[in-house]
Amino acid sequence: MSITLTTWSLEQTSASDLRPAAPPAGDDVRIARAEVPSPEFARFLYTAVGGDISWNDRLHLSYKEWQEIVERPGAEIWVAYEKGTPAGYVELDPQDDGVVEIIYFGLIPAFRGRRIGGHLLTEGVRRAWDLAERWPDREPTRRVWLHTCSLDGPHAMDNYLRRGFRLFDTTVEETEEATTPGPWPGAHG
């Protein structure tokens, strides 16, 4: 079945553009970088977060392709944990000329609506802006950007705008509706 898909591209052009969200109450949520490149962990996060919102562009990738993604110099995955359990993640994709794309961001469905998303996005954006501090061969970040679409969660766009991102492009296309298998077949059946 054909659907209309709208994709919005947003950016920040200065670290001062970031408008931080308050951390969730209590000390049960922490955010840490996955410092050991792990294709298995990256794929777990991707399917757990995106399984119900049509993330399927990486499902066909081989182990070697996942490995190439997570081992790229400057590529980083930052994970939110609630009481030791992965709750969501931000994946940073280093690009040329001081540009960093937030290539993936989201929460596992059970953790949505608990004030974790704004905090995780805040920390992910901070880490995008200071990426060159951890990767000395990179030039300092001068632009952080991302895209979201009409298939993403209902609060995604609002979260990006609240964090200080500005819209710079919108595209609309007709595409085939994808099956959303969830993190494993039958998970949302």
C-alpha positions, 0 to 999 in steps of 0.5 A, spaced: 500 500 500 502 506 498 503 512 503 505 519 503 511 520 507 513 527 509 521 528 511 523 534 515 531 536 516 533 540 522 539 543 524 543 547 529 549 551 527 552 553 534 552 549 540 549 555 543 542 553 539 541 547 544 536 548 549 537 543 554 531 538 557 531 537 565 533 530 567 528 526 569 526 526 576 531 521 581 537 518 579 535 512 576 537 514 568 544 515 566 547 516 559 553 512 557 557 512 551 558 504 548 565 505 547 566 498 545 564 497 538 559 492 537 555 490 531 550 486 536 549 491 541 548 496 535 543 492 531 539 490 538 538 498 539 536 499 532 531 494 532 528 495 539 527 502 538 525 502 531 521 496 530 514 499 531 516 505 527 518 503 521 525 503 521 527 498 516 533 501 512 538 497 516 535 490 517 538 487 511 545 489 513 550 483 514 554 483 520 560 486 516 556 492 514 554 493 521 561 492 524 563 498 519 558 502 521 560 502 529 567 502 527 568 508 523 572 513 526 568 518 530 561 514 530 558 514 537 552 511 540 550 514 547 545 509 550 540 511 556 539 506 561 534 506 566 536 502 573 541 498 568 536 497 563 537 500 556 532 505 554 534 508 548 540 511 544 543 516 540 547 514 534 552 520 531 555 519 524 561 524 523 561 527 516 566 532 513 567 539 514 565 539 522 558 536 520 555 531 525 548 527 523 544 524 529 543 518 524 538 515 529 535 517 536 529 514 540 526 510 546 524 503 546 517 503 547 516 501 554 520 507 556 517 512 552 513 518 555 517 518 562 521 524 560 527 520 558 527 522 551 528 530 552 534 528 556 537 523 552 537 528 546 540 533 550 546 529 552 546 526 544 546 533 542 552 535 547 556 529 545 555 531 537 558 538 539 564 536 543 565 530 538 572 533 536 574 532 543 574 525 543 576 524 536 583 529 535 583 527 528 576 531 527 575 538 526 571 541 531 563 541 530 560 546 526 553 543 525 549 538 528 543 536 523 538 530 523 531 528 520 525 525 522 519 523 518 511 522 519 512 515 521 516 517 527 513 517 534 508 523 535 513 527 540 519 527 536 518 533 532 516 537 538 522 534 542 527 536 536 524 543 536 524 544 544 532 542 544 533 548 539 533 545 532 531 549 526 527 546 520 531 547 513 528 542 509 521 538 508 520 533 502 514 529 501 514 523 497 509 517 495 512 510 498 510 503 499 508 502 507 513 497 510 511 492 515 514 493 522 516 487 525 518 489 531 524 487 535 523 480 533 517 477 528 510 477 532 513 482 537 507 487 536 502 482 533 
